[in-house]
Amino acid sequence: MRKPCCNKQDTNKGAWSKQEDQKLVDYITKHGEGCWRSLPEAAGLLRCGKSCRLRWINYLRPDLKRGNFAEDEEDLIIKLHALLGNRWSLIAGRLPGRTDNEVKNYWNSHLRRKLINMGIDPNNHRLKQNLLRPHNPPNPASATSTGLKIQTIQQPTKPPVDNEQTSDAGSCLEDDQCALPDLNLDLTMSVRSPSIAHVEGNPKHYES
């Protein structure tokens, strides 16, 4: 388990006084930042080491840049956020005089809203899907207030057929009377004997 940096029962909390600020500035100016765990005791401060570090970095550093963010700073923060995400300490390191806490607060209060108004997702820095979606023609299935309306494609129609004609043709094929005549004719002839002649009513026999 990590050892706490100080005994919180013996430390001051709340706003810093001008005397405390001056002690911290004088010590760091003379000795440098050093180890934040041991700095409060060496500087004669009843403060936590973390509190001294944040007070120095965010408020007392001589190179701190105060005031509003310039347009070039805003553009740089947006580009760095697209690459680094919410790694505010790394982003602030590229902005001289700006702190990570200041950059984070400015992002959440101004730049994030600015990107949203431009139609850009501040999480991935991409255009929102509803802006990238083209205007497609209506789908065959389109939702309506009464339910799902399906547009069907009309199939090409065949030419009409006379039902009576088809029924007659079908019945004719089934009926033997409508069948085609048998064309296999017997073309042979039987020749009678010349000695026999048949005369209707009076047959006679002739000798050859």
C-alpha positions as CSV (number, residue, x, y, z in Angstrom):
1,M,0.0,0.0,0.0
2,R,1.3,3.4,-1.0
3,K,2.3,5.6,1.9
4,P,0.3,8.9,2.2
5,C,2.3,12.0,1.3
6,C,1.4,13.7,4.6
7,N,-0.6,13.6,7.8
8,K,-3.9,15.1,6.7
9,Q,-4.9,15.8,10.3
10,D,-2.1,18.4,10.7
11,T,-2.6,20.1,7.3
12,N,-4.6,23.2,6.3
13,K,-7.4,22.9,3.9
14,G,-9.4,25.3,1.9
15,A,-8.3,28.5,0.2
16,W,-4.6,29.5,0.2
17,S,-3.6,32.7,1.9
18,K,-1.2,35.2,0.4
19,Q,1.5,34.3,3.0
20,E,1.3,30.6,2.0
21,D,1.6,31.5,-1.7
22,Q,4.6,33.7,-1.0
23,K,6.3,30.9,1.0
24,L,5.8,28.4,-1.8
25,V,7.0,30.8,-4.5
26,D,10.1,31.7,-2.5
27,Y,11.1,28.2,-1.8
28,I,10.6,26.9,-5.4
29,T,12.4,30.0,-6.8
30,K,15.4,29.2,-4.5
31,H,15.4,25.3,-4.5
32,G,13.3,24.3,-7.4
33,E,10.3,22.0,-7.3
34,G,12.1,18.9,-6.0
35,C,10.0,16.3,-4.3
36,W,6.5,17.4,-3.6
37,R,6.2,15.0,-0.6
38,S,9.0,16.7,1.3
39,L,8.5,20.2,0.0
40,P,5.7,21.4,2.3
41,E,7.8,20.7,5.4
42,A,10.9,22.2,3.9
43,A,9.0,25.3,2.9
44,G,7.3,25.7,6.3
45,L,3.8,25.0,5.0
46,L,1.1,23.0,6.7
47,R,-0.2,21.8,3.4
48,C,-0.3,18.5,1.6
49,G,2.3,17.9,-1.1
50,K,-0.4,17.4,-3.7
51,S,-2.0,20.7,-2.8
52,C,1.3,22.5,-3.1
53,R,1.9,21.0,-6.5
54,L,-1.5,21.9,-7.9
55,R,-1.2,25.4,-6.4
56,W,2.1,26.0,-8.1
57,I,1.2,24.5,-11.4
58,N,-2.2,26.0,-11.8
59,Y,-1.8,29.4,-10.1
60,L,1.7,30.5,-9.1
61,R,4.0,29.5,-12.0
62,P,5.6,32.7,-13.4
63,D,5.1,31.4,-17.0
64,L,1.4,30.9,-16.6
65,K,-0.7,32.4,-19.5
66,R,-3.8,34.1,-18.3
67,G,-6.8,35.3,-20.3
68,N,-8.9,33.8,-23.1
69,F,-7.7,31.2,-25.5
70,A,-6.6,32.4,-28.9
71,E,-7.9,30.9,-32.1
72,D,-4.7,29.2,-32.8
73,E,-4.7,27.6,-29.3
74,E,-8.2,26.4,-29.9
75,D,-7.2,24.8,-33.2
76,L,-4.2,23.1,-31.5
77,I,-6.3,21.7,-28.7
78,I,-8.8,20.2,-31.1
79,K,-6.0,18.6,-33.2
80,L,-4.3,17.3,-30.1
81,H,-7.5,15.9,-28.7
82,A,-8.1,14.0,-31.9
83,L,-4.7,12.4,-31.5
84,L,-4.4,12.0,-27.7
85,G,-8.0,12.0,-26.4
86,N,-8.5,13.2,-22.9
87,R,-4.8,13.2,-21.9
88,W,-4.9,16.8,-20.7
89,S,-1.4,16.9,-19.3
90,L,0.1,16.0,-22.6
91,I,-2.1,18.4,-24.5
92,A,-1.2,21.2,-22.0
93,G,2.5,20.5,-22.5
94,R,2.1,21.6,-26.1
95,L,0.5,24.9,-25.0
96,P,3.1,27.1,-23.2
97,G,1.6,28.8,-20.1
98,R,-1.5,26.6,-20.1
99,T,-2.3,24.1,-17.4
100,D,-4.0,20.7,-17.9
101,N,-6.9,21.7,-15.7
102,E,-7.4,24.9,-17.6
103,V,-7.3,23.1,-21.0
104,K,-9.7,20.4,-19.7
105,N,-12.2,23.0,-18.4
106,Y,-12.0,25.0,-21.7
107,W,-12.6,21.9,-23.7
108,N,-15.7,20.9,-21.7
109,S,-17.2,24.4,-21.6
110,H,-16.4,25.7,-25.1
111,L,-14.7,23.5,-27.6
112,R,-16.8,20.4,-27.2
113,R,-20.0,22.5,-27.8
114,K,-18.3,24.2,-30.8
115,L,-17.7,20.9,-32.5
116,I,-21.3,19.7,-31.8
117,N,-22.6,22.9,-33.5
118,M,-20.5,22.1,-36.5
119,G,-22.0,18.6,-36.8
120,I,-18.8,16.9,-35.6
121,D,-18.8,14.2,-32.9
122,P,-16.4,15.5,-30.2
123,N,-15.5,11.9,-29.1
124,N,-14.1,10.7,-32.4
125,H,-13.9,14.0,-34.4
126,R,-15.9,12.7,-37.3
127,L,-19.0,14.0,-39.0
128,K,-22.2,12.7,-37.6
129,Q,-23.8,9.9,-39.5
130,N,-27.0,11.8,-40.4
131,L,-24.9,14.4,-42.2
132,L,-22.9,11.7,-44.2
133,R,-26.0,9.7,-45.2
134,P,-27.0,10.5,-48.8
135,H,-30.6,11.1,-49.8
136,N,-31.5,7.6,-51.0
137,P,-34.7,6.9,-53.0
138,P,-37.5,5.4,-51.0
139,N,-37.0,1.7,-50.2
140,P,-39.5,-0.9,-51.5
141,A,-40.6,-1.3,-47.9
142,S,-41.5,2.0,-46.4
143,A,-42.9,2.5,-42.9
144,T,-46.2,4.3,-42.7
145,S,-48.4,5.4,-39.9
146,T,-50.7,2.5,-40.4
147,G,-47.9,-0.1,-40.6
148,L,-45.5,-1.5,-43.1
149,K,-46.3,-0.6,-46.7
150,I,-44.6,-2.9,-49.3
151,Q,-44.3,-1.8,-52.8
152,T,-44.6,-4.7,-55.2
153,I,-43.1,-4.8,-58.7
154,Q,-45.7,-5.5,-61.3
155,Q,-44.9,-8.5,-63.4
156,P,-45.3,-8.2,-67.2
157,T,-48.8,-9.4,-68.2
158,K,-49.3,-12.1,-70.7
159,P,-51.7,-11.6,-73.7
160,P,-55.3,-12.6,-72.8
161,V,-56.4,-16.0,-73.8
162,D,-60.0,-16.8,-74.8
163,N,-61.3,-19.2,-72.1
164,E,-64.0,-20.5,-74.3
165,Q,-61.6,-21.3,-77.1
166,T,-59.2,-23.1,-74.8
167,S,-62.0,-25.1,-73.1
168,D,-63.3,-26.2,-76.6
169,A,-59.9,-27.3,-77.6
170,G,-59.4,-29.3,-74.5
171,S,-62.8,-31.0,-74.7
172,C,-62.2,-31.7,-78.4
173,L,-59.0,-33.6,-77.6
174,E,-60.8,-35.7,-75.0
175,D,-63.8,-36.4,-77.3
176,D,-63.3,-39.3,-79.8
177,Q,-65.6,-37.5,-82.3
178,C,-63.2,-34.6,-82.5
179,A,-60.2,-36.8,-83.1
180,L,-58.6,-36.7,-86.5
181,P,-59.7,-39.4,-89.0
182,D,-57.5,-42.5,-89.5
183,L,-55.6,-41.9,-92.7
184,N,-54.1,-45.4,-92.9
185,L,-56.5,-46.5,-95.7
186,D,-56.6,-50.0,-97.2
187,L,-56.0,-49.5,-100.9
188,T,-56.2,-53.2,-102.0
189,M,-59.1,-54.4,-104.2
190,S,-60.6,-57.8,-104.4
191,V,-61.1,-59.0,-108.1
192,R,-64.0,-61.4,-108.7
193,S,-63.7,-64.5,-110.9
194,P,-64.9,-63.8,-114.4
195,S,-67.1,-67.0,-114.4
196,I,-69.2,-65.6,-111.7
197,A,-71.2,-62.5,-112.2
198,H,-73.6,-61.3,-109.6
199,V,-76.6,-59.7,-111.0
200,E,-79.0,-58.3,-108.5
201,G,-82.1,-60.4,-108.4
202,N,-81.1,-63.1,-111.1
203,P,-77.7,-64.6,-110.7
204,K,-76.5,-66.7,-113.7
205,H,-73.7,-69.1,-114.2
206,Y,-71.6,-69.1,-117.2
207,E,-69.2,-71.7,-118.3
208,S,-65.7,-70.6,-119.1
